[in-house]
Amino acid sequence: MHGSHSGRGILWWHYHCDNGQGYYGAYQIDYGHYNNWDRWCRDFENNGGTLIHDGENYTRWSSYGDKDTAPEPSTEYPWAPQNQDKVARFIIEGYYNEYGSWEAACRAWNQGSGGRESAAAYEYQAAILGHHGANKTSRVANLALLFQLLLLVLLFILIADHMEKLINKQFGGMGFKLTNEH
C-alpha cells in the first residue's frame, strides 16, 4: 500500500500523512477533532454512500514510514483513501450547496461554517488557489487576450475586403454574364 499509486495519481502515502501541524490525511482533516471524521462518515452513509469498514479489503496503516507517513488515527471508520475521497467530496459539496460558491466552501472546509469569514479562512482560500489577488491579474490577462482577438478579427476583415475587391475586379466587369438571352 505504501508508495503505490491510487487511481487518481496521488500517492497512497499522502493519505496517511500527519503534517505535524494538526492535520491528517490527504484532505488535511483536523487532527484534533477525529469525532468530525466519524460523524462525517456516518452522515455520508446515511445519505446513501458506501464506505470501506475494517476488514473489507483494507488494513489500517499502523506504522510510521518514510515521506512523513504516520499511523492512522484510532477512529470507527478507517482512513482508507477511498473513504477520504468520498467523505471529503461529500462535505465540500455540502458546503458548496449551502453557500453557493467553491470559494466559500473552501473557507468553510478550513474553518468550519462559523469561521468561514475569518482572516485565516481567506488566507487558506488564497493558498489553495495558489495566488493572492488573482482576480485582478486574470481580468488584465483577459483584456489583453480580448484586444489581441479584436486585432485578429480586424485583420481578417481587411483581408476579406481586399479579396472581395479583387474578385469583383476579375469577374464583375463587362465580361462573362449569365442571362436568358443568347
CYANA upper distance limits for C-alpha pairs under 8 A (distance plus 0.5 A):
  1 MET  CA     12 TRP  CA      7.10
  2 HIS  CA     11 LEU  CA      8.49
  2 HIS  CA     12 TRP  CA      6.36
  2 HIS  CA     13 TRP  CA      6.05
  3 GLY  CA     11 LEU  CA      6.53
  3 GLY  CA     12 TRP  CA      6.43
  3 GLY  CA     13 TRP  CA      6.41
  4 SER  CA     11 LEU  CA      6.41
  4 SER  CA     12 TRP  CA      6.38
  4 SER  CA     13 TRP  CA      8.44
  5 HIS  CA      9 GLY  CA      6.22
  5 HIS  CA     10 ILE  CA      6.49
  5 HIS  CA     11 LEU  CA      5.17
  5 HIS  CA     12 TRP  CA      6.37
  6 SER  CA     10 ILE  CA      6.17
  6 SER  CA     11 LEU  CA      6.53
  6 SER  CA     12 TRP  CA      6.54
  6 SER  CA     81 PRO  CA      8.40
 10 ILE  CA     14 HIS  CA      7.52
 11 LEU  CA     15 TYR  CA      8.06
 12 TRP  CA     16 HIS  CA      7.73
 12 TRP  CA     81 PRO  CA      7.59
 13 TRP  CA     17 CYS  CA      6.97
 13 TRP  CA     67 LYS  CA      7.83
 13 TRP  CA     69 THR  CA      6.55
 14 HIS  CA     25 GLY  CA      6.96
 14 HIS  CA     26 ALA  CA      5.78
 14 HIS  CA     69 THR  CA      7.98
 15 TYR  CA     24 TYR  CA      8.47
 15 TYR  CA     25 GLY  CA      4.94
 15 TYR  CA     26 ALA  CA      4.86
 15 TYR  CA     27 TYR  CA      8.30
 15 TYR  CA     79 TRP  CA      8.17
 15 TYR  CA     80 ALA  CA      8.06
 15 TYR  CA     81 PRO  CA      6.41
 15 TYR  CA     84 GLN  CA      8.29
 16 HIS  CA     24 TYR  CA      7.49
 16 HIS  CA     25 GLY  CA      5.49
 16 HIS  CA     26 ALA  CA      7.54
 16 HIS  CA     61 TRP  CA      7.86
 16 HIS  CA     69 THR  CA      5.84
 16 HIS  CA     70 ALA  CA      6.44
 16 HIS  CA     71 PRO  CA      7.51
 16 HIS  CA     72 GLU  CA      7.03
 16 HIS  CA     79 TRP  CA      8.26
 17 CYS  CA     24 TYR  CA      6.23
 17 CYS  CA     25 GLY  CA      5.60
 17 CYS  CA     26 ALA  CA      7.45
 17 CYS  CA     68 ASP  CA      6.32
 17 CYS  CA     69 THR  CA      5.13
 17 CYS  CA     70 ALA  CA      6.29
 18 ASP  CA     22 GLY  CA      7.85
 18 ASP  CA     23 TYR  CA      6.50
 18 ASP  CA     24 TYR  CA      5.07
 18 ASP  CA     25 GLY  CA      7.01
 18 ASP  CA     31 TYR  CA      8.47
 18 ASP  CA     68 ASP  CA      7.35
 18 ASP  CA     69 THR  CA      7.07
 18 ASP  CA     70 ALA  CA      6.38
 19 ASN  CA     23 TYR  CA      6.64
 19 ASN  CA     24 TYR  CA      7.17
 19 ASN  CA     68 ASP  CA      7.65
 22 GLY  CA     30 ASP  CA      6.53
 22 GLY  CA     31 TYR  CA      5.15
 22 GLY  CA     32 GLY  CA      6.91
 23 TYR  CA     28 GLN  CA      5.20
 23 TYR  CA     29 ILE  CA      5.78
 23 TYR  CA     30 ASP  CA      5.17
 23 TYR  CA     31 TYR  CA      5.03
 23 TYR  CA     32 GLY  CA      8.32
 24 TYR  CA     28 GLN  CA      5.46
 24 TYR  CA     29 ILE  CA      5.74
 24 TYR  CA     30 ASP  CA      6.93
 24 TYR  CA     31 TYR  CA      5.94
 25 GLY  CA     29 ILE  CA      6.88
 25 GLY  CA     79 TRP  CA      8.14
 25 GLY  CA     84 GLN  CA      8.24
 26 ALA  CA     84 GLN  CA      7.94
 27 TYR  CA     84 GLN  CA      7.81
 27 TYR  CA     88 ALA  CA      7.43
 29 ILE  CA     37 TRP  CA      8.24
 30 ASP  CA     34 TYR  CA      7.70
 33 HIS  CA     37 TRP  CA      7.99
 34 TYR  CA     38 ASP  CA      7.30
 34 TYR  CA     73 PRO  CA      8.17
 34 TYR  CA     75 THR  CA      7.34
 35 ASN  CA     39 ARG  CA      6.58
 35 ASN  CA     75 THR  CA      8.43
 36 ASN  CA     40 TRP  CA      6.32
 37 TRP  CA     41 CYS  CA      6.59
 37 TRP  CA     75 THR  CA      8.25
 37 TRP  CA     77 TYR  CA      8.30
 38 ASP  CA     42 ARG  CA      6.68
 38 ASP  CA     75 THR  CA      7.19
 38 ASP  CA     76 GLU  CA      6.65
 38 ASP  CA     77 TYR  CA      6.59
 39 ARG  CA     43 ASP  CA      6.63
 40 TRP  CA     44 PHE  CA      6.60
 40 TRP  CA     87 VAL  CA      7.19
 40 TRP  CA     91 ILE  CA      7.89
 41 CYS  CA     45 GLU  CA      6.77
 41 CYS  CA     51 LEU  CA      8.21
 41 CYS  CA     77 TYR  CA      7.57
 41 CYS  CA     87 VAL  CA      6.74
 42 ARG  CA     46 ASN  CA      6.47
 43 ASP  CA     47 ASN  CA      6.75
 44 PHE  CA     48 GLY  CA      7.26
 44 PHE  CA     49 GLY  CA      5.87
 44 PHE  CA     50 THR  CA      8.15
 44 PHE  CA     87 VAL  CA      6.97
 44 PHE  CA     90 PHE  CA      7.20
 45 GLU  CA     49 GLY  CA      4.93
 45 GLU  CA     50 THR  CA      6.18
 45 GLU  CA     51 LEU  CA      7.65
 51 LEU  CA     82 GLN  CA      8.05
 51 LEU  CA     83 ASN  CA      6.15
 51 LEU  CA     86 LYS  CA      8.37
 52 ILE  CA     56 GLU  CA      6.59
 52 ILE  CA     58 TYR  CA      7.91
 52 ILE  CA     77 TYR  CA      8.19
 52 ILE  CA     78 PRO  CA      7.77
 52 ILE  CA     80 ALA  CA      7.70
 52 ILE  CA     82 GLN  CA      8.00
 52 ILE  CA     83 ASN  CA      6.94
 53 HIS  CA     58 TYR  CA      8.20
 53 HIS  CA     77 TYR  CA      6.57
 53 HIS  CA     78 PRO  CA      6.86
 54 ASP  CA     58 TYR  CA      6.93
 54 ASP  CA     59 THR  CA      7.43
 54 ASP  CA     60 ARG  CA      8.03
 54 ASP  CA     77 TYR  CA      7.78
 54 ASP  CA     78 PRO  CA      6.90
 55 GLY  CA     59 THR  CA      7.07
 58 TYR  CA     80 ALA  CA      7.71
 60 ARG  CA     72 GLU  CA      7.07
 60 ARG  CA     78 PRO  CA      6.97
 60 ARG  CA     79 TRP  CA      7.95
 60 ARG  CA     80 ALA  CA      8.00
 61 TRP  CA     70 ALA  CA      8.31
 61 TRP  CA     71 PRO  CA      5.92
 61 TRP  CA     72 GLU  CA      5.98
 62 SER  CA     70 ALA  CA      8.10
 62 SER  CA     71 PRO  CA      4.93
 62 SER  CA     72 GLU  CA      6.54
 63 SER  CA     69 THR  CA      8.49
 63 SER  CA     70 ALA  CA      6.74
 63 SER  CA     71 PRO  CA      5.36
 64 TYR  CA     68 ASP  CA      8.16
 64 TYR  CA     69 THR  CA      6.05
 64 TYR  CA     70 ALA  CA      5.09
 64 TYR  CA     71 PRO  CA      6.30
 65 GLY  CA     69 THR  CA      5.50
 65 GLY  CA     70 ALA  CA      7.09
 72 GLU  CA     78 PRO  CA      8.13
 72 GLU  CA     79 TRP  CA      7.09
 73 PRO  CA     79 TRP  CA      8.35
 78 PRO  CA     83 ASN  CA      7.97
 79 TRP  CA     83 ASN  CA      6.72
 79 TRP  CA     84 GLN  CA      6.70
 80 ALA  CA     84 GLN  CA      6.73
 81 PRO  CA     85 ASP  CA      6.63
 82 GLN  CA     86 LYS  CA      6.70
 83 ASN  CA     87 VAL  CA      6.43
 84 GLN  CA     88 ALA  CA      6.29
 85 ASP  CA     89 ARG  CA      6.60
 86 LYS  CA     90 PHE  CA      6.63
 87 VAL  CA     91 ILE  CA      6.66
 88 ALA  CA     92 ILE  CA      6.54
 89 ARG  CA     93 GLU  CA      6.40
 90 PHE  CA     94 GLY  CA      6.62
 91 ILE  CA     95 TYR  CA      6.84
 91 ILE  CA    109 TRP  CA      8.43
 92 ILE  CA     96 TYR  CA      6.70
 92 ILE  CA    105 ALA  CA      6.48
 92 ILE  CA    106 CYS  CA      7.86
 92 ILE  CA    109 TRP  CA      7.15
 93 GLU  CA     97 ASN  CA      6.57
 93 GLU  CA    105 ALA  CA      8.11
 94 GLY  CA     98 GLU  CA      6.64
 95 TYR  CA     99 TYR  CA      6.48
 95 TYR  CA    100 GLY  CA      8.39
 95 TYR  CA    104 ALA  CA      8.04
 95 TYR  CA    105 ALA  CA      5.26
 95 TYR  CA    108 ALA  CA      7.33
 95 TYR  CA    109 TRP  CA      8.16
 96 TYR  CA    100 GLY  CA      5.63
 96 TYR  CA    101 SER  CA      5.96
 96 TYR  CA    102 TRP  CA      6.20
 96 TYR  CA    104 ALA  CA      7.64
 96 TYR  CA    105 ALA  CA      5.51
 97 ASN  CA    101 SER  CA      8.37
 99 TYR  CA    104 ALA  CA      6.67
 99 TYR  CA    105 ALA  CA      7.20
100 GLY  CA    104 ALA  CA      7.96
100 GLY  CA    105 ALA  CA      8.46
101 SER  CA    105 ALA  CA      6.79
102 TRP  CA    106 CYS  CA      6.48
103 GLU  CA    107 ARG  CA      6.87
103 GLU  CA    125 GLN  CA      7.14
104 ALA  CA    108 ALA  CA      6.62
104 ALA  CA    116 ARG  CA      7.31
105 ALA  CA    109 TRP  CA      6.56
106 CYS  CA    110 ASN  CA      6.95
106 CYS  CA    121 ALA  CA      8.48
106 CYS  CA    124 TYR  CA      8.37
106 CYS  CA    125 GLN  CA      6.57
107 ARG  CA    111 GLN  CA      6.65
107 ARG  CA    112 GLY  CA      7.99
107 ARG  CA    115 GLY  CA      8.32
107 ARG  CA    116 ARG  CA      5.27
107 ARG  CA    117 GLU  CA      7.84
107 ARG  CA    121 ALA  CA      5.21
107 ARG  CA    122 TYR  CA      6.94
107 ARG  CA    124 TYR  CA      7.33
107 ARG  CA    125 GLN  CA      6.43
108 ALA  CA    112 GLY  CA      4.96
108 ALA  CA    113 SER  CA      5.39
108 ALA  CA    114 GLY  CA      8.13
108 ALA  CA    115 GLY  CA      7.34
108 ALA  CA    116 ARG  CA      5.17
108 ALA  CA    121 ALA  CA      7.85
109 TRP  CA    113 SER  CA      8.24
110 ASN  CA    116 ARG  CA      7.99
110 ASN  CA    121 ALA  CA      6.60
110 ASN  CA    124 TYR  CA      7.40
111 GLN  CA    115 GLY  CA      5.39
111 GLN  CA    116 ARG  CA      6.05
111 GLN  CA    118 SER  CA      8.43
111 GLN  CA    120 ALA  CA      8.13
111 GLN  CA    121 ALA  CA      6.40
112 GLY  CA    116 ARG  CA      6.69
115 GLY  CA    121 ALA  CA      7.49
116 ARG  CA    121 ALA  CA      5.98
116 ARG  CA    122 TYR  CA      8.24
117 GLU  CA    121 ALA  CA      6.85
117 GLU  CA    122 TYR  CA      7.58
118 SER  CA    122 TYR  CA      7.04
119 ALA  CA    123 GLU  CA      6.65
120 ALA  CA    124 TYR  CA      6.67
121 ALA  CA    125 GLN  CA      6.69
122 TYR  CA    126 ALA  CA      6.67
123 GLU  CA    127 ALA  CA      6.68
124 TYR  CA    128 ILE  CA      6.59
125 GLN  CA    129 LEU  CA      6.62
126 ALA  CA    130 GLY  CA      6.51
126 ALA  CA    131 HIS  CA      6.13
126 ALA  CA    132 HIS  CA      6.17
127 ALA  CA    131 HIS  CA      6.87
127 ALA  CA    132 HIS  CA      8.37
133 GLY  CA    137 THR  CA      7.57
134 ALA  CA    138 SER  CA      6.36
135 ASN  CA    139 ARG  CA      6.57
136 LYS  CA    140 VAL  CA      6.71
137 THR  CA    141 ALA  CA      6.58
138 SER  CA    142 ASN  CA      6.53
139 ARG  CA    143 LEU  CA      6.64
140 VAL  CA    144 ALA  CA      6.78
141 ALA  CA    145 LEU  CA      6.70
142 ASN  CA    146 LEU  CA      6.59
143 LEU  CA    147 PHE  CA      6.63
144 ALA  CA    148 GLN  CA      6.80
145 LEU  CA    149 LEU  CA      6.68
146 LEU  CA    150 LEU  CA      6.62
147 PHE  CA    151 LEU  CA      6.82
148 GLN  CA    152 LEU  CA      6.78
149 LEU  CA    153 VAL  CA      6.75
150 LEU  CA    154 LEU  CA      6.72
151 LEU  CA    155 LEU  CA      6.67
152 LEU  CA    156 PHE  CA      6.82
153 VAL  CA    157 ILE  CA      6.74
154 LEU  CA    158 LEU  CA      6.76
155 LEU  CA    159 ILE  CA      6.74
156 PHE  CA    160 ALA  CA      6.53
157 ILE  CA    161 ASP  CA      6.59
158 LEU  CA    162 HIS  CA      6.70
159 ILE  CA    163 MET  CA      6.65
160 ALA  CA    164 GLU  CA      6.55
161 ASP  CA    165 LYS  CA      6.84
162 HIS  CA    166 LEU  CA      6.75
163 MET  CA    167 ILE  CA      6.61
164 GLU  CA    168 ASN  CA      6.66
165 LYS  CA    169 LYS  CA      6.56
166 LEU  CA    170 GLN  CA      6.72
167 ILE  CA    171 PHE  CA      6.46
167 ILE  CA    172 GLY  CA      7.79
168 ASN  CA    172 GLY  CA      4.97
168 ASN  CA    173 GLY  CA      7.76
169 LYS  CA    173 GLY  CA      7.01
171 PHE  CA    175 GLY  CA      7.34
171 PHE  CA    176 PHE  CA      7.97
